[in-house]
Amino acid sequence: MVLAALAAPLLIAPAVAHATPPSGISAVTLAETEIPADLLPFVPKGVHVVVREITIAPGGTTGWHYHDGMLVGIVRQGTLTHPGSDCTPVTYPTGAIIREPAGEANTHIGRNLGTTPVILDVLYLIPLKAPLFEDAPAPPCAGTAR
């Protein structure tokens, strides 16, 4: 997943939080389609469906972000450390299933604290016209760590 860091304007007060940049991450889109509104009764507003392979290098991070839609993934290789907005780390080893609910209240970061790349296979179910992710500032509990 390619994430863009937001530049902080020079005149913003220090109390303002900013998005955190990713590092050591790459993604390949394996499949992508759109289900139009009202085609299926369980997606009356339509949905953008994307399947991606995401690789996080050792020491890499996704940066803090959230999704406007739900996603489900599996850890194909490595161990993903995944703190949420309360900064409690959740660890997902190889073979674990990850489910991320939609919305800013579900801000999180993915980190590879191991020595081998983390490889994730992820299914995104995102509202039509929405980005795959939204950059978010680190929560106060994160301190200066990203």
N, C-alpha and C positions, 0 to 999 in steps of 0.2 A: 504494500500500500504506500503510495507516495503521498506524503503529508507536507504541507507548506507551513512554515512557522510564520506567525504574524510579527511584523516589526513593531517595536514599541516607539511611539513618538517621543521626542525628547522632552516635551513639557508635561508629561503625565505624572501625576502625583505617585509616590512610591506605593501607596496603598492599593492601587489598581492592579489587578491580576491580569496576566497575559497568557496566551497559548504557549505550550511547551513544544519544542521542536522534536521530531523523530530523529533517530540515528540507526544506521545499520539494518535498514528494513527494505525489502523489495517485494513486489507482488506481480503475479501473472494472472490475468483474467482467462479462465478456462471456458466459461460459458456465460452468456448474457441474453436476456430477453425481457420484454414487457408484457404483462397481462393487462389488457385495457379495462377501464372501469366497466362494471356491470357484466363482464363476460362470465365470471364465476360468482356465485352467491356469497362465498366466504371472503372475497376481496372486492366489495362493492365500489371502492374508490380506485381500484387498479393497484398494481405493484410492479416495481422494477426488481427483477430477479437476477442475481449475479453470483457466480461461483468463482472463487479466487484461491490460488495457492499463495500463501504469505510466508516469507522467510525472514526470520529475525536473527541476525548474526550474534555471536557471543558478545555480551555487553550492550546489545542493541535495545532500543525502546521505540514504541509506537508514538510516544508523546501522549499527553492527556487528551481524550476525545470522547465523543458519544455518537450514537447513531440515531437517525430519525425513524428507523424501522428496526425490526428484530433481526438478529443473526444467530446462526447455529454453526459451530465448527467442531473439528476434531483435531487433536494434536497428533500429527503423524510422526514427529520426531522431536526429541528434546523435552524440556520442561519449561512451561510458561508460568511466570509469576505475574499475577493479574490483580493488583489492588484496585478497589473501587473508590468512590468519593469519600468513604470513611477511612481510607488508607490501610485497611486490613488486607494483608496479602493473602490471596488464594492461589494455591499451586495446582497446576494442571500437568500431570506427567503424560508421557506417550500413551496414546489410546484414550485419553480423557475427552469427554464431550463438554463443550463450552456453549452456554446459552447467554446471550446478552440482550436484555430487554431494551426497548426504544426509549429515547428521551434524555434530556439534559440531566435529570436526576440520577441517571445511570452512567455518569462520567467515570472513565476508567483509563488505565494505562496497561500496556502489555510490555513485559520486560523479559529478556533472556539473561539470567544470572549465571547460566551454565557455561560449559566450554565447547559445546557443539551447537550448531544452528538449530533453532526451533523452526519446524515446518508445520503450518496450519493449513487445513482445507476448510474453507469458510463459505457458507451459503448466506447471502444477504437478501432480505425481503424488505425493500426500502420503498417508501411512497414515490409515486411517479414524480419526476422532475427534482427529487431531492438528491443531494450528494451522498456518497457512501458513508461519509463520516463528517463530523463537525469538530474542528479544533476547539479545545476548552482550556481554560486556565487550570493550573494545578490547584487542588483544594488547599485550604489553610493547613490541614494536618500534614501535608506533604513537605512543608518547610521549603528548603531550597533543592531538595532531591527531585529528580525528574524521572 
